[in-house]
């Protein structure tokens, strides 16, 4: 039987290709992205990470030991290492944590966070893992595909940011998530899992696109 991750990745390929080709992604890795768009993204992504931390905390509370351990590991990393890295990034961008926390999440951000939190709250552990997987996995693939652009990227802060997703630590985390998803799947409910994976992949595209447009509430 083919692995769940392979099936999901193939079914979402058309969406992921659009992510890889999105102007925000290409301009970020090539160093052509206006810094104000990156600042906008950073503010939104920080708030998104808080939602992701809550998502994995919910998962840990309802899963068995193996799943709960990984969920808590990710939640802890988000609350410590990831947040510390963001604070350092904010300083380099001339922003403060208070400034970021005062920013209202854009509509796409709220919708994405609510999708993940609701899925983990009412769904099974594997459903939660499948819904969160595109975020981690797509960032790793983006970095792999566009790594050559970094060689000529003149913006140090972009190179430093992107290099995180090329690190052995990050790739190891993604591999753990993929392996766990494959291990938990018994061959059932594929269409439901595919729908969750596709939806999350669409939200990943929408997050990049909304950041590029610097999405704001209409009223």
N, C-alpha and C positions, 0 to 999 in steps of 0.2 A: 504494500500500500504506500502510495506517495505521501511524503510528509505534508502536514497541514501548512507549514510555513511556505513551502514551495507552491502549493496550490493557491494560497492567498496572494502570494507575490505575483504570480502569473495573471491572476484575475484582476489585479489592481495595476498592472503594468502601464496601461494607457494614462492613468492618472499620475503615476510616479514620473513618467516621461515628461509630462507637463510641468511637474515640480522641478525636475532637473533643468528644464529649459526656461524657467521663469526668469524675467529680467532681474528681480531682486537677488536671486541666487547667483546668476551668472555675473552680475555687476559686483556683488559682494566678493566673490572669489577672484575676480579680475582686478578689483580695486577701483572700479568706476562708480560704485554706488555712492550717491550723495550722503554725507555723514549725518544729515538730519533725518534721513530715512532709517539709517541704522540706529540712531538714538531712539526714534519712535519704536522700532522693533524691540530694542532692549527693554524699554519701559513695559511694553506689552508682554514680552516673554518672561520677565521677572514675575509678573502677576500670574501668568500661566503656570509657572513652576510651583507657585503656592497651591494652585488647584491640583496639579499633578501629585504633590506631596500628600494632599488630602485623599486623592484617589487611591494611592497605594496603602495608605493607612486603613482605609475602608476594606481593601482587599485583604490585608493582613489579619483583620479582625474576624474574617469569616473563612479563611483558608486553612488547610492542613500545614504541618510544620515546614515542609520544603518550600511551598509557595509563599507562606507567611514570612519565612526567613529572607527570601529574595525581595519580597515587597517591602519589608522593613529596612533592608539594606539600601534599596533605592530611595525610600522616603528619608532615611537618615542622610544619605549622600546629598539629596536635594536640600535638606535643612541645614547642612553644614558645608561640605566642600563646594557644592554648586552655588550656594548663596554667598559664600566667601569669595568665590571667583567673580561673582557678579558685582560685589561691592568694590573689588579691585578694578573691574572694568568700568564701573560708574565713575570712579575717581579719575581714570584716564580720559573719560569722556566729559569731565567737568560737571558731573551730576552727583546728587546726593541720594541716599537711600530714602530719605523723607520725601524728596521730590518724586521719586518713582512710585512710592506707596500712595501718594496723593492722586496719582493718575487714575482716571476711571477706565477700566478695561473696555476696549472697543467691542461692538456687537458680536463680531466673529469670535473674539476671545471668550466672551461670556457663553456663547452658544457651544463652543468646543469644550470648555471646562464643564458645563452642565451636562453635556453628552457623556463625558468620561465619568463624572461623579455618579450620575444616574445609572449608567451601565454597571458600575461596580457595586452600587448600593442594592440594585434589584437583580443583578445577574449572577451567574456562576463565576468562580475564579478564572476559568479558561476564557469566558466571555470578556471579563475585565482585562486579562492579559492581551487578548487579541485586539481589543479596542485601543490599548495603549501602545501596542507594538509599532505601528507606523511612525509615531513620533521619534522613537529611538532609532529604529532601523533606517528610516529615510534619511536622517541626518548623517548616518554612517555612509550610506550610499552616495549622498550628495558630495561628501568630502572625498570619497574614493574617485568619483567620476571627474571632479573638478580640481583635483590636487595639483595637476600640472599648471593650472592658472595661478596658483599661489607663488610659483617661482618668480613671476614677473609682477606680482602684486606690490605696488609701492606703498600701500597703507599698512603699517606695522600692526595696528590694532585689529585689522581684518584678518591678517595672517595668524596672529596670536589666537584670535577667537576660533578660526576654522581649524587650527592645528589640534584643538582639544578633541575634535571628532575623528582625527586620524590616529589618536594615541592608542596604545595597546590596552590601556585601562578602559577606554570607552568601547573599543571593539570587543573586549572581553565581556563587558556588561551586555551588549547587544546579543552576543552569542549565547549567553546564559538565558536571556529572555526567549530567544528563538528555540533553543533546546528544550526549555521548560514547556513552551507551548506545544511543541511536537510530542513531548513525552506524555502530556496530559490528554491529548486527543485520542479518542477510541474509535474514530471514524464516523461519529454521529453528529447530527445537527450542522452539517457543513454550510448549508445555505444561510443559516442564521449567523454563523461566525463570519462568513464571507460578507454579509451585509454590514456587520460591525466594522470589519477591516476596511471595506470600501468607504464607509461613512467617515471613519477616522482619517483615511487617506485624502478624502475630499477636503476635510477640515484642515489638513496640513497644507494643501494647496491654497485654500482660502486664507489661511493665516499669513502666508508669504504675500499673497496678492493684496490683502487688506493692509499689510504693513507698507507695501510699496505705494499704495494709494493714500496712506496715512488716514485710514478710515475713521470717520467721526460719526457720532450720533446725529441724525437729521434735525432734531429739535432739542 
